[in-house]
Amino acid sequence: MHIAERSSRVTAKRDARIDQILSSAMDLVMAEGLEGLTLQRVAASIDVVTTGIYRYFPSKDALVAAMQRRAIAEVATHFHVAQEQAGQDWAGAAPATVELAKLLHASRLYLDLPEDKPRDWFFIALLLGDPRVLVSDQEASESLKVFAPFLADLTATFARAVELGALEPGPEALRLFAFWASLHGAMCMEKVRRLSAHLPRAEDVGGLAVRGLLQSWGATSARLAAADKLVVERGKRKRRSS
């Protein structure tokens, strides 16, 4: 066997083991929360000794951070592919309207995460919702490297919307985090609907909040309506093809 081939097999075996560990850890967290996650329990769930886990993750902190990075990467890929496809579908529409549509589409993608990416959404929501510091600053900085391209895509959409006159100039970082905070807050409020099914749905609250923000940043009602029409029509086509 050639050295390169042997190295490739070793890497593939290592990647498969890491994936197995992360999947098992996610199962434990979904069933019992972060308090139920220990390296010993993960090892037992995949029938290896605990020292076998330490070969890949030296601590629970490192394991949680790796789970965080994988969840972020999965969501980021999901968003990037969906936004690219949407942009292709809207190639013939007015550019300014398309950028607004991409922002509305991004909000819809986030609101649909519990259905489209339930495990990843659960873990991200768990980490964001817990006020405690759950990973070290060093591990968090590594996670930011995965998250940065995701943020950059949306920041670029805001910038293009301003350049094309769909939005007025304004602080990009503040808008970005206001945008996500409104969506995430709406989704967390979905728990309240357990008390009464008559309360507003997260998707309605989030959609209303995002439209209000975009209007406050200069989007006209007419252009928002045109952008919303693009998103709605694409959603209908997607449902028909599925």
C-alpha positions as CSV (number, residue, x, y, z in Angstrom):
1,M,0.0,0.0,0.0
2,H,1.3,3.4,-0.9
3,I,2.0,5.9,1.9
4,A,-0.5,8.4,0.5
5,E,-3.2,5.7,0.4
6,R,-2.5,4.5,3.9
7,S,-2.6,8.1,5.2
8,S,-5.9,8.7,3.4
9,R,-7.4,5.6,5.1
10,V,-6.1,6.6,8.5
11,T,-7.6,10.1,8.1
12,A,-11.0,8.6,6.9
13,K,-11.0,6.3,9.9
14,R,-10.3,9.2,12.3
15,D,-13.0,11.3,10.7
16,A,-15.5,8.5,11.0
17,R,-14.7,8.1,14.7
18,I,-15.0,11.8,15.3
19,D,-18.4,11.9,13.6
20,Q,-19.5,8.9,15.7
21,I,-18.4,10.6,18.9
22,L,-20.1,13.9,18.0
23,S,-23.4,12.1,16.9
24,S,-23.5,10.2,20.2
25,A,-22.8,13.3,22.2
26,M,-25.6,15.1,20.4
27,D,-28.0,12.3,21.3
28,L,-27.1,12.6,24.9
29,V,-27.5,16.4,24.9
30,M,-30.9,16.2,23.2
31,A,-32.1,13.6,25.7
32,E,-30.6,15.0,28.9
33,G,-29.1,18.5,28.2
34,L,-25.5,19.5,28.7
35,E,-25.6,18.2,32.3
36,G,-26.0,14.7,31.0
37,L,-23.0,14.9,28.8
38,T,-19.8,13.3,30.0
39,L,-16.9,11.8,28.1
40,Q,-17.5,8.6,30.1
41,R,-21.1,8.3,28.9
42,V,-20.2,9.1,25.3
43,A,-17.5,6.4,25.5
44,A,-20.0,3.9,26.9
45,S,-22.5,4.7,24.2
46,I,-20.2,3.8,21.4
47,D,-18.6,0.9,23.3
48,V,-15.1,2.2,23.7
49,V,-13.0,3.0,26.8
50,T,-12.9,6.6,28.0
51,T,-9.3,7.0,27.1
52,G,-10.4,6.3,23.5
53,I,-12.4,9.6,23.6
54,Y,-9.5,11.5,25.0
55,R,-7.5,10.7,21.9
56,Y,-9.9,13.0,20.0
57,F,-11.3,15.4,22.7
58,P,-9.1,16.1,25.7
59,S,-12.0,17.6,27.7
60,K,-15.8,18.1,27.8
61,D,-15.1,21.7,26.8
62,A,-13.3,20.6,23.7
63,L,-16.1,18.2,22.8
64,V,-18.9,20.8,23.3
65,A,-16.9,23.3,21.2
66,A,-16.5,20.7,18.4
67,M,-20.3,20.0,18.5
68,Q,-20.9,23.7,18.3
69,R,-18.6,24.1,15.3
70,R,-20.3,21.2,13.5
71,A,-23.8,22.6,14.1
72,I,-22.7,26.0,12.9
73,A,-21.1,24.5,9.8
74,E,-24.1,22.5,9.0
75,V,-26.4,25.5,9.3
76,A,-24.0,27.7,7.4
77,T,-23.9,25.3,4.5
78,H,-27.6,24.9,4.5
79,F,-28.0,28.7,4.3
80,H,-25.3,29.2,1.6
81,V,-26.8,26.6,-0.7
82,A,-30.4,27.8,-0.3
83,Q,-29.4,31.5,-0.8
84,E,-27.4,30.6,-3.9
85,Q,-30.3,28.7,-5.4
86,A,-32.7,31.5,-4.5
87,G,-30.4,34.0,-6.2
88,Q,-30.4,31.9,-9.4
89,D,-34.2,31.6,-9.3
90,W,-34.5,35.4,-9.0
91,A,-31.9,36.3,-11.7
92,G,-34.4,38.2,-13.8
93,A,-35.8,40.3,-11.0
94,A,-34.8,43.9,-10.1
95,P,-31.4,43.7,-8.2
96,A,-32.5,45.8,-5.3
97,T,-35.6,43.7,-4.8
98,V,-33.5,40.5,-5.0
99,E,-31.3,41.7,-2.1
100,L,-34.3,42.4,0.1
101,A,-35.7,39.0,-0.9
102,K,-32.5,37.4,0.2
103,L,-32.8,39.0,3.6
104,L,-36.5,37.9,3.9
105,H,-35.4,34.4,2.6
106,A,-32.6,34.3,5.2
107,S,-35.2,35.0,8.0
108,R,-37.4,32.2,6.6
109,L,-34.5,29.8,6.6
110,Y,-33.7,30.6,10.2
111,L,-37.4,30.3,11.3
112,D,-37.5,26.9,9.5
113,L,-34.4,25.5,11.2
114,P,-36.3,23.5,13.8
115,E,-37.9,21.5,11.0
116,D,-35.1,21.5,8.5
117,K,-32.1,21.1,10.8
118,P,-33.6,20.0,14.2
119,R,-30.5,18.7,15.9
120,D,-28.3,21.6,14.8
121,W,-30.9,24.1,15.8
122,F,-31.5,22.4,19.1
123,F,-27.8,22.6,20.0
124,I,-27.3,26.2,18.8
125,A,-30.4,27.3,20.7
126,L,-29.2,25.5,23.8
127,L,-25.9,27.3,23.8
128,L,-27.3,30.7,23.0
129,G,-30.1,30.4,25.6
130,D,-27.8,29.4,28.5
131,P,-26.3,32.5,30.2
132,R,-23.4,30.6,31.5
133,V,-20.0,30.5,29.7
134,L,-20.1,26.9,28.3
135,V,-16.8,26.9,26.3
136,S,-13.5,28.5,26.9
137,D,-12.5,31.7,25.1
138,Q,-9.9,29.8,23.1
139,E,-12.5,27.2,21.9
140,A,-15.0,30.0,21.2
141,S,-12.4,31.8,19.0
142,E,-12.1,28.6,17.0
143,S,-15.9,28.4,16.6
144,L,-15.9,32.0,15.4
145,K,-13.7,31.0,12.5
146,V,-16.5,28.7,11.4
147,F,-19.2,31.3,12.1
148,A,-17.4,34.2,10.4
149,P,-18.1,33.1,6.7
150,F,-21.8,32.7,7.6
151,L,-21.9,36.2,9.0
152,A,-20.0,37.5,6.1
153,D,-22.5,36.3,3.6
154,L,-25.4,38.1,5.3
155,T,-23.3,41.2,5.9
156,A,-22.6,41.3,2.2
157,T,-26.3,41.1,1.4
158,F,-27.0,44.1,3.7
159,A,-24.1,46.0,2.0
160,R,-25.5,45.2,-1.5
161,A,-29.0,46.3,-0.5
162,V,-27.6,49.6,0.7
163,E,-25.5,50.0,-2.5
164,L,-28.6,49.4,-4.7
165,G,-30.7,51.8,-2.7
166,A,-33.0,49.1,-1.2
167,L,-31.8,50.2,2.3
168,E,-30.4,53.4,3.7
169,P,-26.8,53.4,4.9
170,G,-26.3,52.3,8.5
171,P,-24.1,50.3,10.9
172,E,-23.8,46.8,9.3
173,A,-22.8,44.9,12.5
174,L,-25.7,46.4,14.5
175,R,-28.2,45.6,11.8
176,L,-26.8,42.1,11.5
177,F,-27.2,41.3,15.2
178,A,-30.6,43.1,15.5
179,F,-31.8,40.9,12.6
180,W,-30.7,37.6,14.1
181,A,-31.7,38.6,17.7
182,S,-35.3,39.4,16.6
183,L,-35.5,36.0,14.8
184,H,-34.0,34.0,17.6
185,G,-36.1,35.7,20.2
186,A,-39.2,34.9,18.2
187,M,-38.3,31.3,18.0
188,C,-37.6,31.0,21.7
189,M,-41.0,32.4,22.4
190,E,-42.5,29.4,20.6
191,K,-42.3,27.6,23.9
192,V,-45.0,30.0,25.2
193,R,-47.4,28.5,22.7
194,R,-47.5,25.4,24.8
195,L,-49.8,27.4,27.1
196,S,-52.2,28.3,24.3
197,A,-52.3,27.4,20.7
198,H,-54.0,30.7,20.0
199,L,-50.9,32.7,20.7
200,P,-48.9,34.0,17.7
201,R,-46.6,31.5,15.9
202,A,-42.8,32.1,16.0
203,E,-42.7,32.4,12.2
204,D,-45.4,35.2,12.3
205,V,-43.7,37.1,15.1
206,G,-40.2,36.7,13.4
207,G,-41.5,37.7,10.0
208,L,-43.2,40.8,11.4
209,A,-40.1,41.8,13.3
210,V,-37.8,41.5,10.3
211,R,-40.2,43.5,8.0
212,G,-40.4,46.2,10.7
213,L,-36.6,46.3,10.9
214,L,-36.1,46.5,7.1
215,Q,-38.7,49.3,6.9
216,S,-37.0,51.2,9.7
217,W,-33.7,50.9,7.7
218,G,-35.3,52.4,4.6
219,A,-37.0,49.6,2.7
220,T,-40.2,50.8,1.0
221,S,-43.5,49.0,1.4
222,A,-43.7,48.5,-2.3
223,R,-40.2,47.0,-2.6
224,L,-40.8,44.8,0.4
225,A,-44.0,43.5,-1.1
226,A,-42.2,42.7,-4.3
227,A,-39.4,40.9,-2.4
228,D,-41.9,39.0,-0.3
229,K,-43.7,37.8,-3.5
230,L,-40.4,36.4,-4.7
231,V,-39.9,34.4,-1.5
232,V,-43.5,33.2,-1.4
233,E,-43.4,32.0,-5.0
234,R,-40.1,30.2,-4.5
235,G,-41.6,28.5,-1.4
236,K,-44.6,27.3,-3.4
237,R,-42.4,25.9,-6.2
238,K,-40.2,24.1,-3.7
239,R,-43.2,22.5,-2.0
240,R,-44.6,21.4,-5.4
241,S,-41.2,19.8,-6.4
242,S,-40.8,18.0,-3.1
